[in-house]
Amino acid sequence: MIEGLDYCYIYPQDDQQAVHIRLLEGPYKDTVFKYGKVKFEEKNDQIYLLFAYDVLESTIDKPKKLEKNEKFKNYLGDLLVEIMGSNIEQEVIDETGTDNIKESDLQ
């Protein structure tokens, strides 16, 4: 999924801390939602991605009903993995302020 093509970010004026996402294509087109708490949990040597979300508006189904839809949840999980992956691919800058993770500027 590609930002600007498949989804876009919405920055609400009334909540400076929140970022909403509008789906622009696919089976849930024009649905707006926001992610809540995201965490990883390990069980039986497997790592699971757990996340909360709220559907704010949708032309597909009522928001509360869509939140309980397992296919929709999986769709949002795939999108979340995509978003997290694209953020990891951006240039890495370590805590010391250099872009070379092997060499610190602290001596």
C-alpha positions as CSV (number, residue, x, y, z in Angstrom):
1,M,0.0,0.0,0.0
2,I,1.3,3.4,-0.9
3,E,0.7,6.7,1.0
4,G,-1.1,9.2,-1.2
5,L,-2.4,6.4,-3.5
6,D,-4.0,3.8,-1.2
7,Y,-4.3,5.9,2.0
8,C,-3.6,9.4,3.3
9,Y,-3.1,11.0,6.7
10,I,-5.5,13.5,8.2
11,Y,-4.4,15.8,11.0
12,P,-7.5,16.9,12.8
13,Q,-7.6,20.6,14.0
14,D,-9.3,19.7,17.3
15,D,-6.8,17.1,18.4
16,Q,-3.1,18.0,17.8
17,Q,-2.0,14.6,19.2
18,A,-4.1,12.4,16.8
19,V,-3.5,11.3,13.2
20,H,-6.4,9.8,11.3
21,I,-6.1,7.7,8.2
22,R,-8.5,7.7,5.2
23,L,-8.4,4.7,2.9
24,L,-8.4,5.9,-0.7
25,E,-8.6,2.6,-2.5
26,G,-9.5,-1.0,-1.9
27,P,-12.5,-2.7,-0.2
28,Y,-12.8,-0.1,2.5
29,K,-12.5,3.0,0.4
30,D,-13.4,6.3,2.2
31,T,-13.2,4.7,5.6
32,V,-11.5,7.0,8.2
33,F,-10.0,5.5,11.3
34,K,-7.2,6.0,13.8
35,Y,-4.9,3.6,15.5
36,G,-4.7,3.4,19.3
37,K,-2.1,1.6,21.3
38,V,0.3,-0.7,19.4
39,K,2.4,-3.3,20.9
40,F,4.2,-6.6,20.2
41,E,3.6,-9.7,22.3
42,E,5.5,-12.9,22.3
43,K,3.7,-16.2,22.8
44,N,5.0,-19.7,22.1
45,D,8.1,-18.4,20.3
46,Q,6.0,-16.2,18.0
47,I,5.6,-12.5,18.0
48,Y,2.2,-11.0,17.5
49,L,1.3,-7.4,16.6
50,L,-1.5,-6.2,18.8
51,F,-3.2,-2.9,18.1
52,A,-6.3,-0.9,19.0
53,Y,-8.2,1.3,16.5
54,D,-11.4,3.3,16.2
55,V,-13.4,3.6,13.0
56,L,-14.5,7.2,12.8
57,E,-16.6,7.1,9.5
58,S,-17.3,4.6,6.8
59,T,-19.4,4.3,3.7
60,I,-19.1,0.5,3.9
61,D,-20.8,-0.3,7.2
62,K,-21.6,1.3,10.5
63,P,-18.3,2.1,12.3
64,K,-19.0,-0.1,15.4
65,K,-19.9,-3.0,13.2
66,L,-16.9,-2.6,11.0
67,E,-14.6,-2.6,14.1
68,K,-15.8,-6.1,14.8
69,N,-15.1,-7.3,11.2
70,E,-12.1,-9.7,11.3
71,K,-11.2,-9.1,7.6
72,F,-11.2,-5.3,8.2
73,K,-9.0,-5.8,11.3
74,N,-6.5,-7.9,9.2
75,Y,-6.6,-5.2,6.5
76,L,-5.6,-2.6,9.1
77,G,-3.0,-4.9,10.5
78,D,-1.4,-5.3,7.1
79,L,-1.5,-1.5,6.6
80,L,0.1,-0.9,10.0
81,V,2.9,-3.3,9.2
82,E,3.4,-1.4,5.9
83,I,3.5,1.9,7.6
84,M,5.9,0.7,10.3
85,G,8.1,-0.9,7.6
86,S,8.3,2.3,5.5
87,N,9.3,4.3,8.6
88,I,12.1,1.8,9.3
89,E,13.4,2.1,5.8
90,Q,13.9,5.9,6.2
91,E,17.4,7.1,7.1
92,V,18.5,5.9,10.5
93,I,20.1,8.4,12.8
94,D,21.5,7.0,16.1
95,E,21.1,8.6,19.5
96,T,24.4,10.4,19.3
97,G,23.3,12.5,16.3
98,T,25.3,10.8,13.6
99,D,23.9,8.9,10.7
100,N,26.6,6.3,11.0
101,I,25.4,3.8,13.6
102,K,28.8,2.1,13.9
103,E,30.7,5.4,14.7
104,S,29.7,7.6,17.5
105,D,30.5,11.3,17.6
106,L,31.2,11.0,21.4
107,Q,34.8,10.3,22.1
